[in-house]
């Protein structure tokens, strides 16, 4: 494999978003460990399966957008490797099949190892969510449901699902603590869709940003931010987490910086390469929450 081909696959995988898999799995693992149930092998298999599904979500998005003609090359979302001719459609399809097969093997091992058969519908939901984000006939990403499904999969399913797989017990606490993670990972997707709002509207891809319209995309972003910090305060008030979690509020200036960025960017397409602030916000919120829970229980 040449260096250019390797770089193309790295570009297609979009490693800058891998934190969206690591943070929830780490949180779920911490909750399980505190309950006295930690199995390194099981957690690593969960991690591998989750990464494979995450990778395939990105690849499937590229594959179906390109192969169905939805992406005519003018949009700036996705990895662009197919449009650039650096990876062929057949190559990407083959890797999709391989990664889904490997994820299936991980899932079968987890079922055999844990005997937790309720994991089957959870795994199926994650698989269909990964595939049908842009795949016909469902294409829920075209119906303004992308943020909802991404939030569910990378929030409650990853956090509470990891804790449940390791402990065998489902807890309301693991579900509640997944909410800030779900909100901010949905915010990452929402932000990334802003730069493609005009192209998406033109092809009938009615993302949440498209449905809100240009005049309301900034209030929509602010609503996500406000919801995140409100949920943190509620979790503290309801004693799901130590009051030290309010340190997360110290990240508010970073959130506000991104608000100002959106407001001050005249050409919305220029936002595409300026998403580092949103990802940093997600990472800091997640790390603070994990550290507080690890230190305070």
BELVENKA-V237362 format. One record per run of one state. SS is the DSSP state (helix for helix, strand for strand, loop for the rest). FROM is the first residue (numbers start at 1). TO is the last residue. If there is no record, write none. Layout:
BEGIN
{{SS,FROM,TO} {SS,FROM,TO}}
END
This chain:
BEGIN
{{loop,1,2} {helix,3,13} {loop,14,14} {helix,15,17} {loop,18,18} {helix,19,34} {loop,35,39} {helix,40,67} {loop,68,88} {helix,89,114} {loop,115,118} {helix,119,131} {loop,132,139} {helix,140,143} {loop,144,145} {helix,146,167} {loop,168,171} {helix,172,177} {loop,178,178} {helix,179,194} {loop,195,196} {helix,197,202} {loop,203,207} {helix,208,212} {loop,213,213} {helix,214,237} {loop,238,242} {helix,243,264} {loop,265,267} {helix,268,273} {loop,274,275} {helix,276,296} {loop,297,297}}
END
